[in-house]
Amino acid sequence: MSNMMIYATTDKVGGNIESVWGHKMRVRTIDSSNKDEVEQAKADGWLSKAGDVIEQIETQKLEAENKVMKGVLSSGDGNKRITELEEQLAEALTEVAQLEAKLAIYEESKDANGNGKVDYEEMTISELSALLKQRDVEFNARDGKAALVKLATDSE
């Protein structure tokens, strides 16, 4: 008679509950030469490797935690938080779009001497007026170049 240890989760019947590698499981010994007993143990969900039972235990824990999390999210608190985050995302996207529009207008500004910097002093009054209109900055049609340059600088 050759004995064989078999393992199962604690919800199975038979054997002793023992701690195997830090996990509680059922353990029992069967005669490995008795094919009927081995087949019946397999049919009842007993396994020959403790590692396989540990995987089952961990899976059961994760499923239980998942059910708890689904319960939290399906309550009003979870949905409320999701709604708040979606609103914050929408606001951030709007702000990004506004900044991208400002950047595009700035990049369209004239760089007359090619040094990579926009110098409003290099621009003509009509170019400054067009730029200020793009930026939705109010100005008087009679404003001089110095006033338009100041408005352009302030509107960046």
C-alpha positions as CSV (number, residue, x, y, z in Angstrom):
1,M,0.0,0.0,0.0
2,S,1.5,3.3,-1.0
3,N,0.0,6.4,0.6
4,M,-0.7,9.6,-1.2
5,M,-1.6,13.0,0.2
6,I,-4.5,14.8,-1.4
7,Y,-5.6,18.3,-0.8
8,A,-8.9,20.3,-1.2
9,T,-10.4,23.6,-0.1
10,T,-12.0,23.8,3.3
11,D,-15.5,23.5,1.8
12,K,-14.9,19.8,0.9
13,V,-15.9,17.0,3.3
14,G,-13.4,14.7,4.9
15,G,-9.8,14.8,5.9
16,N,-8.3,17.3,8.4
17,I,-8.1,21.1,8.1
18,E,-4.4,22.0,8.2
19,S,-2.2,24.9,7.3
20,V,-0.2,24.1,4.2
21,W,2.2,26.8,3.1
22,G,0.2,29.4,5.1
23,H,-3.1,28.4,3.6
24,K,-5.8,26.5,5.4
25,M,-7.0,23.5,3.4
26,R,-8.3,20.0,3.9
27,V,-5.7,17.2,3.8
28,R,-6.1,13.5,3.8
29,T,-4.2,10.4,2.9
30,I,-5.4,7.8,0.4
31,D,-4.0,4.6,-1.0
32,S,-2.6,5.5,-4.4
33,S,-2.8,1.9,-5.6
34,N,-6.6,1.8,-5.1
35,K,-7.7,3.2,-8.5
36,D,-11.4,3.5,-7.3
37,E,-10.4,5.5,-4.3
38,V,-8.2,7.8,-6.4
39,E,-10.9,8.3,-9.1
40,Q,-13.5,9.1,-6.4
41,A,-11.2,11.6,-4.8
42,K,-10.6,13.3,-8.2
43,A,-14.4,13.3,-8.8
44,D,-15.0,14.9,-5.4
45,G,-12.5,17.7,-6.2
46,W,-9.4,16.6,-4.3
47,L,-6.1,17.3,-5.9
48,S,-2.6,15.8,-5.5
49,K,-0.8,19.1,-5.5
50,A,-1.2,21.7,-2.7
51,G,-0.2,24.5,-5.1
52,D,-3.3,23.8,-7.2
53,V,-5.5,24.2,-4.1
54,I,-3.7,27.4,-3.1
55,E,-4.6,28.8,-6.6
56,Q,-8.3,27.9,-6.0
57,I,-8.2,29.5,-2.6
58,E,-6.6,32.7,-4.0
59,T,-9.2,32.7,-6.8
60,Q,-12.0,32.4,-4.3
61,K,-10.6,35.3,-2.3
62,L,-10.3,37.5,-5.4
63,E,-13.9,36.7,-6.4
64,A,-15.2,37.6,-2.9
65,E,-13.3,40.9,-3.0
66,N,-14.6,41.5,-6.5
67,K,-18.2,41.1,-5.3
68,V,-17.5,43.5,-2.4
69,M,-16.1,46.1,-4.9
70,K,-19.1,45.7,-7.2
71,G,-21.4,46.3,-4.3
72,V,-19.5,49.5,-3.4
73,L,-19.5,50.7,-7.0
74,S,-23.2,49.9,-7.5
75,S,-24.1,51.9,-4.4
76,G,-24.6,55.7,-4.9
77,D,-21.2,56.5,-3.5
78,G,-19.3,54.7,-6.3
79,N,-21.4,56.2,-9.0
80,K,-21.1,59.7,-7.5
81,R,-17.3,59.5,-7.5
82,I,-17.3,58.3,-11.1
83,T,-19.5,61.2,-12.0
84,E,-17.2,63.6,-10.2
85,L,-14.2,62.3,-12.0
86,E,-15.9,62.4,-15.4
87,E,-16.8,66.1,-14.7
88,Q,-13.2,66.9,-13.7
89,L,-12.0,65.2,-16.9
90,A,-14.4,67.2,-19.0
91,E,-13.2,70.5,-17.4
92,A,-9.6,69.5,-17.9
93,L,-10.2,68.7,-21.6
94,T,-11.9,72.1,-22.1
95,E,-9.0,73.9,-20.4
96,V,-6.5,71.9,-22.6
97,A,-8.5,72.9,-25.7
98,Q,-8.4,76.6,-24.7
99,L,-4.7,76.4,-24.1
100,E,-4.1,74.7,-27.4
101,A,-6.1,77.4,-29.2
102,K,-4.0,80.1,-27.4
103,L,-0.8,78.4,-28.4
104,A,-1.9,78.1,-32.0
105,I,-2.6,81.8,-32.1
106,Y,0.7,82.6,-30.5
107,E,2.6,80.3,-33.0
108,E,0.9,82.1,-35.9
109,S,2.4,85.4,-34.6
110,K,5.1,86.9,-36.6
111,D,8.8,86.0,-36.0
112,A,10.4,88.5,-38.4
113,N,14.0,88.1,-37.5
114,G,13.8,84.3,-37.3
115,N,15.2,84.0,-33.7
116,G,12.3,81.8,-32.6
117,K,10.7,84.5,-30.5
118,V,7.6,86.5,-31.3
119,D,8.4,90.2,-31.1
120,Y,5.3,92.3,-31.3
121,E,7.4,95.3,-32.1
122,E,8.3,93.7,-35.4
123,M,4.6,93.4,-36.4
124,T,2.6,96.0,-38.2
125,I,-0.5,97.6,-36.8
126,S,-2.8,95.6,-39.1
127,E,-1.0,92.3,-38.0
128,L,-1.4,93.3,-34.3
129,S,-5.1,94.1,-34.9
130,A,-5.7,90.7,-36.5
131,L,-3.8,88.9,-33.7
132,L,-5.9,90.7,-31.0
133,K,-9.1,89.9,-32.9
134,Q,-8.1,86.2,-32.9
135,R,-7.4,86.4,-29.2
136,D,-10.8,88.1,-28.5
137,V,-9.1,91.1,-27.0
138,E,-11.0,94.4,-27.2
139,F,-9.1,97.4,-28.5
140,N,-9.9,100.7,-30.1
141,A,-9.4,101.0,-33.8
142,R,-7.5,104.3,-33.1
143,D,-5.1,102.8,-30.7
144,G,-1.5,103.3,-31.6
145,K,1.1,100.6,-32.1
146,A,2.5,100.9,-28.6
147,A,-1.0,100.3,-27.1
148,L,-1.6,97.3,-29.4
149,V,1.8,95.8,-28.5
150,K,0.9,96.1,-24.8
151,L,-2.5,94.5,-25.3
152,A,-0.8,91.7,-27.3
153,T,1.8,91.1,-24.6
154,D,-0.8,91.2,-21.8
155,S,-3.1,88.7,-23.8
156,E,-0.5,85.9,-23.9
